Amino acid sequence: MTTAEEKMFQEARSAIDAGNRARGKDLLTRLLKQNQENPDYWLWMSAVVDSIKERRYCLNQTLKLDPQNKLARRGLIMLGDLPADESLAIPFEAQKRKWQLPPLGPVEKPPAKVPWLKVGISFVGLVVVIVLVVLAIRSNRLWLFRGRNLAAMGTAVPTPTYPASPTTTITLTPRIIEPTAPWNILQSTYTPTPIYVFTPHPIIEAFSIAMRNYQKDNWLEAIKYFNQAIQTQKDAPDLYYHLGEAYFQIGELSNALTAYEESIKIGPDFAPGYYGRAKINLLRRDTIDEAVEDLLTSVDLDPDYGEAYLALLQAYVKEGDIESAREYLEDVEILLPDTPLLDLAKGRIALSENEFNLAIDYTEKALEKDLTLLSAYKFLGEIFQASGNPRASLDPLLIYTRYNTSFDPEAEILLSTAYAANNNFEEAIKLLDSILERDPTYYEGFTQRGVIYTTMEEYQKAFEDYARAFKLAPKSFNACITLSEANFPLKKPGNAYQKASECQKLAENDNELAHMYFVRAIALEELKNDVAKRDWERMLELDPEAILPEWKATAEFYLNQYYTATPTPSETPSPTPNTRTVLPTTKTPTNTQTVKPTITATITATATITPTK
């Protein structure tokens, strides 16, 4: 057990002891995602689950991992699943409370007084009650008994039966009905992930044990036996590929990447090795090109590799190449015609074109085919956030992250956004801390934490996280421009201008170039530098579709307000460059516009700047 696990487990126990079951359950769920082989986790989970069925499952898991666990056996005995065992009974002496009365001194008792009046009234009242009860029992005409069938003593009365309640259906509205626990309906999904096996390795016992654990999602045990199998046969690329898959599932991406690359090195014609490496590169926006290259190699080596086509489609959607995505959609329809993942792929294309209702329709079709398809719930969260309703994304994302057993930082980034949208900043920061603890090189995690800190108005912390993100991704325009904008809340427009200028060489399209000119011009306006006019004009010369409406409106405001000469009857307009007249600081322009620098990807506005002249 790692130090981080021990700390989290202790925190879970403390929360349960303090009566905070929800917090304890959340922490134990995270621990079980990382390690399902610890009986203590299952034992404590049995104390916070909501149903007897779940408690029974947890106790059985505890006993499976630790057959001598007395607490688990005692719990199952109390549930009636195991026969009574006198050796597990708690001794009577241990059950007795150890308390005694404090010593009492002599007390003088006053002479007893009998309240005769109260005794008489009570007696009369008692007689009246007895008479009424007797009358009620002997009568069948009182309102209390109308319509009732009297049953003779000792006659069995059949228990009434009720019609079965309708099965809960998923309604694709912002309120999502959560499926049952993972050890119930999600224990066996209808669309399991296929296992790509290069060779069965029948003579290696460790490989067979590893694959059994792999199929049960026992990743740590699978890693252990895959490593043993590799010692026996070091030239089998599929062994390294499966080892990489197990590492990938628990979030050890560096180890997974090493295993995938070893698989490629040993078997250059082994398609899954390239697919595995592409999955890691798909997690980062700055390595999508490498992911596409690996996936193209994978499908060239194995034209029937449906999962690789799905990943390739997703990569093209992320790049914004919808035309290429549609081409590979046809391959998926041929290779995997019945999979609900095909519906999600169509939904991703619809989402990329801002067809939010159509994306939800495709997600609904996927869930009709497989209610337990966790990726559909993640996709719902993406749809809600992309459509400007991040508050509604919390429920489906909680379903996905709570029951997903593999490491998925992208989903946790989405969940942190949902927490923040619901004003639960503590959980958002805690989640991002956990992501970055497992993968300190995940620059998008630092960027997202910076966004949350900005929302919380902790601008210095936000700036530090943006700086770390840019250090990890020095070629990323988004990371660069975000760091530039982070200087505005710190009242450092000069630093914002300098950093925005550095971002210019990283811009790859007109949209990014327009963003750079916008930020730089805003910084110059804050510095009251008329060179801003040049950047406003350069931005407006770019492709109009690359310029956001708020950027255009802001540029036109400044150009009309400060850089257009206004001649008077006694003056002739001078051909020399316009000189801006600075208005008194106590006044603002009549049509002052709030400027919100927009940050692409997962970033929201990081500063609100009201230009004052």
N, C-alpha and C positions, 0 to 999 in steps of 0.2 A: 504494500500500500504506500502510495506517495505521501509526502508531507501535505500536499494540497488536499488529497482525499481525507486524510486524518482530520485536518482542520474543518473540512466541510461536514464530515460525519459528526464531529463534536458539536458543531453548530446546529446540526439537525436534532441531535439528542437534547441539547439545551432548549431548543425551540419547543420540542414535544413536552419536556418537563415543565416548561413555562405555560403550557396549555395552548401554544400556537401550532395546532395540528396542520394547518394549511402550509405554513412555512416549512415545517418538518417534512411534510409529504413532498413538497417541491424539491427540497435538497436531496432527499433520498431517491427521488426519481432521477435526478441528475447523476447521482452516484451509481445507480443501477445501469444507467446508460454506459458508464465508463467501465464498470466491473460487475458482472452478474454472478460472479463466483464467490462473493463474500456473504456468508450466511447471516452475519450481523445486520447487513443492510436489509435483507428480506425479513428478518425477525422484527426489526424496528418498523419496517413498512407495514407489517401486519397490524401494528397498533394505530395506524392513521388512515387506513383504507376505509371506504364507506360501506361496503357490503360484506356479509359473511362469506360469500363466494370468493371475494378477493382476499379476505383474511385467510381462508382455507388454503388458497393457492400460495400465498406468501409463506405460511407455516410449512407447507409441504416442500417448497423450495428450500427453506432453511434446513429441514430434516434431510433432504436429499444431499445437500452439501455437507451437513454435519449430523450424521445419524445419531450421535449421542447427545444432542442438544436437548436438555431437560425442559427448558422453557417452551420450545416448539412442541415437544411431545405432550406437555401438560396442556398447551393450548388446543391441540387436536383432540385430546381426551375430553376437554370441556365442550368441544363442538360435536362430540359423539362419533368422531372418525376413528378413534383408537379405543381399545378396551381399557378399562380402569387399571391402573398400575399403582399398587400400594406404596411402592418404593418412591413414587413421585409425589405422594401426598405430603402436604405441608404439615409438620408436626403440630399438635395442638398447642404445645408450649410456645411455638413460634407465632401462633395466631393470636395469642392473648395479648391484650394491651397492657403495657407495663405502666400502670398509673395507680396512685393511691390518694385517698382523701387527705387534705391537709389537717393537721392537728386542730381540734376544735376546743375552745375553752368552755368553761361552764356558762350556760345561758339560762337566765331566769325567764320562765314562761309566764305570761299574764294569764289570769283565769279565763277559761273559755267562755264566750258569750254565744248563746244560741239565738240566731235571728229568726224568731218564731213567725214573724209576718212573712218573710221570704219563703220559709219552708211551707207555709200554708198555701201561698199562691202557686208555688211549684207543684204541689200535690194536686191542686185543682186542674192545672194545665195538663199534667200527665194523664189524668183521668179522661179529659176531653180528647187528647190525642189517641188514646187507646180505643175509645168509642168510634172515632172516625176511621181508624184503620180496620176495625172489625166490620164496619158497614161497607167499606170499600172492597174487602175481600169477598164478602158474601153477595155483592151486587155485580151485575154485568152491564149496568146502565150508566154508570158514571162515565164522564167524557174520557177519562184516562184509559178506559177499557173498550171503548167503542171500536168495532171493526177488528178486534183481536180474537184469535182462536185460543180457547183455553186448552192447555195440555194437561192430561192427568199425570200425576207424579209417577216417574219411572218410565213414561212412554218416550221412546226415542223420536226426536224431531229432526227431519232431514235438513242438512245444511243447504241453504239456497245456493244455486249456481249462477254465475254471471257470464255473459258473453265475453269471449276473448277480446282484449283491447287491441285496437289496430296497431300495426307495426309502425314505429316512428320512421318518418321519411325525412330526407335532407331537403330543406327549403333553402334555396340559394338567395337568401336575403342577408343583410348585415348580421343578423343573429343566427348563428350556426348551432345546430344541435350536436352535442359532442357524442361520438360513438362510445361504446362501452370500453372497459379497460383492455389493455393490450393482451392480457393473458386470457381474454375471452374471445371476442370476435377477431381481434387483430393477430391472434396467435398463428393463424394460417390464412394468408391472403390468397385471393383468387389469381393474382398475377405475380407469382414469385419471380425473383430475378434469376434468369437462367445462368447456369454455371458452364463456362466455356472450358472444357477439359481437352487438353492436347493428347494425353495418354493416360490410361487408368493406373499405371504403375502398380500392378497387382502384387509384385513381390515386396513392396515396401509397406510394412504394417503401419509405420508412422504416418504415411500419406493417407491411408484409409481412416485412421483416427482423426487426422487433421480435417479431412473432408466432412466427416460426421459432425465435428464441432462447427465447421464452417456453415453447414446447412442449418444448424441450430442457432446461429449468430453468437456462438461462444468464441469470440474473436481472439481472446488472450490464449485460450487453449489451442486454437487453430494455429496461431503464430508459433507457439511452442513446438508443435509436432511438424509443421512445415519446415521449420529450421532443422529438425532432426532428419526429415526426409532429404533435405538438401545435402546434408553431410554424407548421405548414402549415394545420392545421384546428383552431382553438381552440374551436369550438362543438360538438364531438363528445363526449358524456358517456362513451361506452364507452372512449375513449382514456384518460381520467383514471382510469376504473375499473381498466383493465388495468395502468396505471402504479401505482396503489395496491396491486394484487395483487402486483406484482413487489417493491415496497418491503416489503410485509407478509412476503413469503417470506424476506427477508434480515434481518428484525427491525428495520427502520427504521420504527417504528410512527408516529412523529410525521409523517413524510413521507407514509406511507400514509394516515393520517387526513386530511391536507390534500388529497390527491388524491381520496379518496372524497367528501369534502364539496364539492369543486369539481365532481365528477360530478353530485352531487345539485343543486347550484346551477344548473348548465347544463340538466340534464334532470330536473326534479322528478318525472316519471313513469317514470324509468329505475330499475327494481327493483334491479339489482345494486349500485347506489351505496349503498342502505340496507343491503343484505346485507353489503357490505364494512365499513361503519362498525360494524355490529353485531358482526362478528367481533372487532374490537378491544375493544369494550366487554365482550364475553364473557370476556375475559382477566382482568377485574377484578371482584371480587365486589360492589363498591360501585356498579357501573354496569350490572348485569344488567337492571335495569328499563328503562334506555335501550335496551339491546340488544333486549329483547322488543318495545318500541315500534317500532324500526326494522324488525325482522323481520316484524311484523304488517303494516306498510306495504308491505314487499317482496312478501309473498304476496297482498296485496290488489291490487297493481299487476300481478302476474304469478301467477295461480292455478296455473300449471304449473311453478313454480320449486321443484323437488324438494329441492335443496340448502338452500334457505331454510327449508323445512319441517323438515328434519333439524336445522338449527341452532336453530330455534324449540323443537323437542322437547327438545334438550339444555339450552336456557335454562330451560325450565320444570322440568326435573329438578333443575337447580342451585338453583332457587328452592324446591324441595320441592312444587311443584304437580303432583303425579302425575296427577291427573284430567285437567288440560289437556294434559299430555304424551300421554296415551293417545288423546285426541281427535285430535291431529295425527299420531299414529302411523298412523291409518287413512289419512290423506292420503298419507303416505310409501308405504304399501303399494300404493296405487293408482298413484302417479306413478313409483315406483322399485321395482317388485315383485321384481326379480331381484338387486338390489344387496346385497352383504354388509353394507353400512352399515346396512341395515334390521335385520339380526340384531344388530348392535352397539347400535342404538337400543333394541331390546327388552331387550338385556342391561343397558343403563343404567337402565331402569325397574326391572329385577329387582334391580340393585345398590342402588338408592335404597330398596328395601324390605328390604335385608339378605338377599336370596335369593342368596347367594354361589355356590352350586353351579349354580343356574339361570343366573346371569350367565356362568359359565364355559361352560355348555352352549351358550349363544347365541354366545359367542366362538368356540367350536370349529366351529360351523356356518359362521360367517363365514370362518374360515380354510380350511374345506373348499372354499368357493367361490373363495377367492383367498388362496393361501399367502403372497403378497407384500403383503398389506394391513397396512401398518405401524401404522395406528391400532389394530388388534386387539392388537398387542403392548403398546402404551401402555395400552390398556384392561385387559389382564391385570395390568399393574403396579398399576393403580388397584384392581382387585379384591383382590389380595393385601394391599395396604396397608389397605384398608377392612376386611378380615376379620381384621386383627391379625397379619399375617405379612409385615411389610415386608422381612425378609431375603430372602424368596423373590421379591420384586418386582425385584431387581437385574437378573437375566438378561433378562427381556422388555423392561425399560426401556432396557438397554444396546443391545439390538437396534434399538429404535425410534430412540433418539437418535443412534446411530452412522450409520444409513442415511437418516435424515430430512434433507431438504435445506432445510427452511424453519425459521424461528425459532419455537420453541414453548417459551416460558418455563414454562408449566404443566407440561410433561413434564420439564423440567429441575429444577423444584421437586420433583417426584416422585422423580427420580433422586437428588437430594441426600438425600432421606429414606432411600432404599434404601442409599446409601453409608454414611450414619450408622448405620443398623441393622446393617450389616456391619462397624462399627468403623473405617471408612475415612473419618475426619473430614477429613483433608487434602484428599481429592478432593471431598468435599461442600462445603467452604468455597471451594475453588478454582472449582468450578462456579458457586456463587452469586456469587462475585466477578465472574465473566465475565458473568452475567446482568445484574448491576447496572451493570457498565461499559457495556453496550449500552443499557440502559434505566434510568437513575438514578431514574426516577419510579415504578418498579414496587414498590409498598409491600409486596406479599406476599413479594418477594425479601428485603427487610430482615427481615420477620417470620420467615421460614424460617431465615435466617442466625442470628437471635437464638435460635431453637430449638436449632440445632446448637451454638452457643456455650454455651447453658445445659446441654446434655448434657455438654459438655466442662468444665463448671464454671468457665467464664470469664464470670462473672456481670456484670461491668462492661461488657464488650463486648456481651453480650446486651442489657443495658438500653439501651445507646446505639442499637442497631439497632431495638429496639422503639420507642424515642422517635422515630427517623426515620420509621418506618412510620406512627406516629400523626400526625406532622406532615404526611405526604403524604395521609393519609386521616382527617382530623379528625372526620368524621361516622360512622366505622366503630366500632361497639360492640366488635367483636373486637379491633381494634387498641388501643382504649382499655383494656379490661379486661386485656389481655395486658401492657400497660405497667404497670398497677397491680400485677399479680402479680409482675412482675420486681423489685419492691422487696423482696420477702420474702427472697430469698437474700442481699441486700445489708444485711439486718438494719435495714430502714427501714419498720416497720409503719405509722408515722404517715403517711408519703408514700403507702403503699399505700391507706390509708383515704381520704385526700384525693382521690386519683385515681379510686378506685372510686366515690366520691360524684359526681364529674364524669361518670362513665359512665352514671349513672342516667337522665339526659335522653336518652341515645342508645339505650336499651333499647326494642326494638320488640315484644317478646312476653314471655310469662311465663318462658320458659326463660332469656332474657337477664336479666330482672329478678331471677330466683332466683340466677343466677350473680353478679350484682352484690351482693346481700344476703349471699351466702356469703363472698365475698372480703372485704367490709367487716366482717362479723362476725369472721372469722379475724383481721383486723388489730386489732380492738378487744380480742379475747382476748389477743393478744400484748402489747397495752398494758395488760392487766389492768383493762379498763374494762367495768363491768357494763352499759353501754348496748348491748353485744353481744346481750344477751337480747332486746331489741326487734327487732333484725335477724333473729335466729334465728326468732322467732315470726312475723314478717312473711313470711319465706321459706316457712314451713310452711303459711301461709294461701293460698298460690298453688295453681294447678292441680297436683295430685300428679304428673301425667304430665310436667310441665315440670321437676320436681326430680329430679336424678340420685340414685341410691340412696346413693352415698357422701356427698352433701351432706346428705341426710335423716339418715343415721346419725350424722354429725358433729354436726348440730344437736341431735339427741336426747341424745347423749352429754353435751354441754355443759349443756343444760337440766336434765338429771337429776342431773348431778354437782355443779353449782355454784349453780343457781337454785331448787332445791326445798328448802324449809325442812324440817328434820328435828326435830320436837319431842322433848323428854325428859320423863320422868315428873314432874319438878319444874317444868316450863315449860309455858306455854300458848302456842301459835303466835301470833305477833304479826301483826296485820293490815297492818303497814307493809311496804313492799317488802323483799324478801330481800336480805341483805348476804352477799356471797360470802366464805367463809373461805379465805384463801390458804394453801395447804399449804406446808410447808417445801420449799425449793428442792432438797433432796437426795432428795425423794421424788416419784414420779409416780403418777397414778391407776392403779388396778389394771387397768383396761380401756382404757389409753391407745390411741388410734387414730391411725394415720398418715393425715394429710389431704393429698390431692393435688388442688390446684386444677386443674380441667379446662379447657382452652382449646379452643374449637371449631375447625372448619375443619382446617387443616393443622398446628395447634399441638398439641403434646403437653404433658404436665404440666411446668410450669416450676419448681416448688418442692415440696419435701417438708417439711411443717411438723409437728413433733410437739409438741402442746400440753403444756406443763409448768406446773404450778401450784405 
